[in-house]
C-alpha cells in the first residue's frame, strides 16, 4: 500500500528546494539521483527518474512478447539460446 503524507519545503532565492528526508526515502532517492517533475496544470508530481524511465519502457514494451509469439518462460529461454548460438557462429 502506498504511503501517504504531506510535507513542505521553502523555495530559496535561486528556485532551489531541499526535498525533505521523508519524501526522499519514500521515493527511494539519494545523493546524485535524478528526479522527474510531472506537471499537470497546477499539480506537480516528483518521481524517481530511474523508476519513471522503467515505467515508460514497460508501457512501450507492453504486448511485444505476445506479438513475438512468446507465451511462457520456456519460449523466452529458447529465444535467448537461439540468439546466443547465432552469436557464437
N, C-alpha and C positions, 0 to 999 in steps of 0.2 A: 504494500500500500504506500502511496506517495506521501511524503512528509509535507505538511502544510504549515506555514508560519509567516509572519510579517516581520520585516526588518527594514532599516533605513540607513542612509549614509548622506553625508554632506558633499555637495559639489564644490570643488575648490576653484580658485581663480582661473586656472587653465582648463577647466572642464573635467578634471580628474576626479574619480570617485574610488575610494577603497571599498572593495567588496567585503562585507562583513564575514568573519570567520565561519559562522554557522551556515551562511549561504555558500561559501567556497566548499565546505565539507559536503553539503547537500548536493552540489554539482559535481563533486569529485575533481575539483581543480586545485592546482598548487602553483608554486612559483614556476614561471616560464610557460605555463599552459596558456592556451588561447581560448577566448570566449567569443561567441557569436551573438549579436543583438538582432532579434527578430522584431521589427516594428510593424504594428497593425493599428493604424490610427493613433490614438493617444496611449496605447498599451505597448509595452516592451517586454519581451522575454529574453533572459540571458541564458544561453545554453553552452555547455562544454563543446567547443568546436570539434573535437575528435569524435564525440558521440553524435553530433549533428551530421558530420560528414558520413559516418557509418549509416545513419538513418537514411540519408539521401541515397547512398549506394544500394542499400537494401530495397528501397522503394523502386529504384530504377531496374533492379535485377528481379523484381517480383515476377514470377511466371516464366522466367527464362529456362529453368530446369525442365519444366513440363514441355516447353517448346522444343528443347533439345532431346526429348524422349527419355529423360532421366526420371525414373519412377521411384527409386529407392536407393539405399546406400550401396547395394551391390552394383547398380548401374553406374554410380559415381566412381566406385573403385575400379570398375572395368575401364571407364573412360580415362582415368588417371594412368592406369597401367598401359593403355594403348598409346597415350601421349608420351609417356616415359620411354616406351620401346621405340618410338619414332625418333626420339632424341639421341638414342644410342646407335642408331643405324648410320 
